[in-house]
């Protein structure tokens, strides 16, 4: 059965790619602009002759216009099932209290709305990612969505796999974006990105708005997996933060010991690990700083318990697989 809404979204995106207005397309096809509007709004599907005309104009098959693509099956050979979410972890969150906070606290909607306001840094990165003419994998999206909301702000037609280790996060994003965008180009999967389910050399861009920095497993494994699944010429665009050596040295010695024992990861900038993962062309851009007093993360709670306000240096790293 044809999903008329998805069909309309697809042909509207194809029209925009051609640089045509609805009126200009209508003139080419010999129909009214109202007819084109009905197709693109999902209220009607053109007859076979017009579908053929659209197929020739856009250089795509009729099937490609009409049918939803099971991209996740193509890339993983695993079925998504009736939920349209590919699960490679348990469908139940281990931390139910946190999962319920996401659901009942409206985190997804609030973070999406916040992303619609101007954010010079994230908007700029989102636009760069959106330039990708291929598959974008957002890893560790979290309740904030990583860079995904900013990519979709720049290009609502972008093809994105939205993923997280938390199945609740993935389900909540799907539920919200199905209502908000109804895009046929958004796919959803719950998996551990230290052990990605994707085939080698199949992803065009991996977008990481903080997932690797908050990785549950070994960050080096996440970087190696990113390198493996990227196509040659593909990019990992990753953003995170770390506490530099000068900040560490300025802390009381006992506080240093506690932090190095409990959270040694916050002092890692991961550049060497990125090189060891295989990336040979790496550009790092310092994007600012943030303080734990203004955050509600686990490390922020630890810092407050120690009576300190830790400064993190934030950066975005552009890593190419040659």
N, C-alpha and C positions, 0 to 999 in steps of 0.2 A: 504494500500500500504506500502511495506517495505521500510524504509529509509536505503539504502545500506550503506551510510556513518556511520550512527549510529550502524548498524549491525556490520560493520567492527571494529568500536571502541570497541564495547562490546566484541567481540570474541578475540580481541587483548588483552584487559584487562584480560579476563579469562585465556588466554595463559600465560600472565606474572604472574598471581597469581599462576599458576601451576609450574612456574619456567622453562618453556620450551622456546627454541628458535624457530623461524619459521622453521628452518631445522629439528629440533627434532620433531616438530608437524607433518611436512610433512612426515617424516619417519613412524610415528605411523599410519598415515592415508593412506599411500601408494600413496601419490600424490607428486608433485614437490613443492619446496619451493616458486617457482614463483606463483603457484596456491594459496598458503596461503597468499602471499603478495597481490595478487589481491583481495582476500576476505577482508583482513584487510584495504586495501585502499578504499574499497567501490566500486570496479570496477566489482565485480561479487559476486554471492551467490552460495554456493555449492549445489549439488543436494541433494535430500531427504535422500539418504543412508549416505552421508557424514554428513549431519545435525544430523542424528541419532547417528553417531559415536561421533561427537562433544558433543552432549547432554549427552551421557554416560560418556565420558571422563571428562567433566566439572561438571557433576552432576546437570545440570540445564535443564529445559524443552526447547524444540525447540521454543515455543512461547516466552519464556523469552529472548532468543537470538535474535529473529526476531522483536519483537514488542517493541515500546516505551512504557514506563510505565507512567501513569498519576498520578505521586506521589502526586501532590498537591490536586487532587481530593480525593485520598485515605486518606489524612491527614486533609482535610478541608470540603470535600463533596461539593466543589464548582468547577464549570467548569472554565477552563482558557479561552475558546473561541478560535477564530482563531488567536489571537495574541500570544498564548501560554504563556501569563502572567496572573496571578491571581490578579485581582484588588479588594481590600477591602477598597479603598479610591477613591476619584475622579480621573479620568484619566488625569485631567488637573492640573498642578502645580499652587498653589496660587501665587507663586513668579515667574512670567514669565521672568523677567529680569535675575534672577539667572539661571533659566532653560535654557535660550538661551545662557548664558555664557558657561554652561556645554557643550551644543551641538556644538556651533561654536568655542569654545576655545580649543577643542580637549582634554578636561581634562581626559577623560577615557583612551584614548590611551596613553597619557603622563604618567599618574599614573601607568598604567600597565607596561610600559617600564621601569619606575623608579624601580618598584618592582623586576625586573629581575636582578638588580644589587645586590651584596651581602649586606645584612642587618642582622648582627649577631643576634640581638634581635628578629626581626620579623620572620626571617627564622627559628629560634629555636622554636618559638611558633607555627608557621605554621606547622612544622614537627610533633609537639606533637598533634595538631588537626588532621593532616592527618593520624595519626595512628588509628583513629576511623574507625571501620568497620561498618558503619551505616550512618544515615542521619545527615548531618551537616547543621545547620541553621545559616547563617550569617545575623545578624540583624543590621540595620542602616549602610549598607555598605558604602553609600555615594560615591562621585566621586573617593575617594581613594580606595574603595573596602574593607576596614577593613583588616582582616587577609586573606580574600579569595584568593588574588593573591599569597600569600606565601604558602597557603595550596595547591593550584594547582601546584605551583612550586615543592613542595615535592611529590605530588601525583596527576598527571593529570587525574586519574580515580576516584577521590573522588566524592562522591554524595553530592552536595551542593545546598541548596535553598538560592539564593541571593535576599536579600530583602532591602527595604528602604521605608520610608514614602513618598519620592518623586517618582512619577511615571516616571518622566524624567530620573532620575538616573537608575532606573531598566531597562527602555527601552534601554538606551544607553549602559549599560553593556551587555544586551542580544544581541544587534546588533553587538557589538564589539566581544564578545566571540563566537557568532555563526560563525563569519568569521575566528576568530583566532584559536579556538579549535574544534568547531563542536562536542562538547562532548554530548552524550546522558544522562549524569549524572548531568547536570546543569539545575536548575529550577528557575523560577523568579516570585516574588510576591511583590506587593506594599501594605503595611499595616502599621498601627500604632502598634508598638511593646509594647505599654502600654495596648493594647487590641488585643492580637494575635488571628488569626482565626483558630488556630490548636486545635485538640482534646487533651484531657488530656493524658499525659504519652506516647507521640509518637515521640519525637525527641531525638537523641542520644547525640548530642553536640550542644550547642549554642556558636557561635563564635562572639565576640563583640570587634571589634577593635577601639571602641570609640563612638559607638552609644548611649549607656546608658548615658555616660558623656555629650553628646550633645542632650539629650532627650528633645523633645518639651513639653511633659506632665510630670507627676509625676514619678520620677526615681523609687520610691518605687513600683509603679504599674508595671513598666517594670520588676523589679526583681521578683515580685510575679508571673507575667505571665511566666517568664522564668522558674521558679520553677514548675509551673503547667504543662507546655507542655513537660518538660523533662521526660524521662523514669527514673525509679529508677536505680541508678547507673550512670545516665547521668551527664554531666558536663556543667557548664557555665564557659567559659574562657573569661574573660572580662578585657579590658585595658582602662584606662583613667588616668586623672591627677587631682590634686587638689593643692590649695595654702595652705601651712601649717600655723599653728598659729604663728610661729616665724616670717614668712614673713609678715603676716598681721600686727603683732605688730610693725614691723619696719617702717611701712608706716605712713605718717602724719595722724592725727586723722580725719581731714575732708575727706581725701581720703578713709580712712577706712569706714566712714559712707556711702559715696557714693557707694562703692563697696558692702557693706553689704545690702544696700537698693536695688541696681539694679541687682546684681548677687550674692546673698547669696549661690547659688549652687556651686560656684567654691571653696568654703571652706569645702565642704562635702567629706569625704572619703568613705562614703556609707557602711562601714563595718557593723555597727549596723543594717542598713536597710537590708543588705544581710542576716544576721542572722534571722531577723524578717520575711523575706520572706520564711524561712523554711530551708535554707542551714545550715547544721550543721558541715560540714567538709570544712573549708576554708583555703587556703594557699595564702598568698600575697607575691609577689616578687617585690621589688623596681627595676624598669628597667632604671631609669635615671631621667633626668629633661629637661625641655624646657622653653624658655622665649618668652614672647609675642612680643618682638621686631622682632623675627624671624618667625612670624606667620601672617596669614591674616584672622583670625576668628573675630567674633563680639566682643569677650572679648579682643582680641588684639587691636581692634580699640578703645574700651573703655579705655584700659590702656594707649594708646598713647594720647588720648584726655586729660587724667589726668596727663600726663607727667611722667609716671612711666613705668618700665620694670618688669613685674610680672614674678616670677619664679614658675613654676608648677612642682611638684614631680609626676613622672609617675610610675604607677605600673601595674602589671598583677595579676589578682586574679583568682585562680582556685577553683571553688565552686562545690561540689558534692552533688547531691540529693540522700540521702541514703534511 
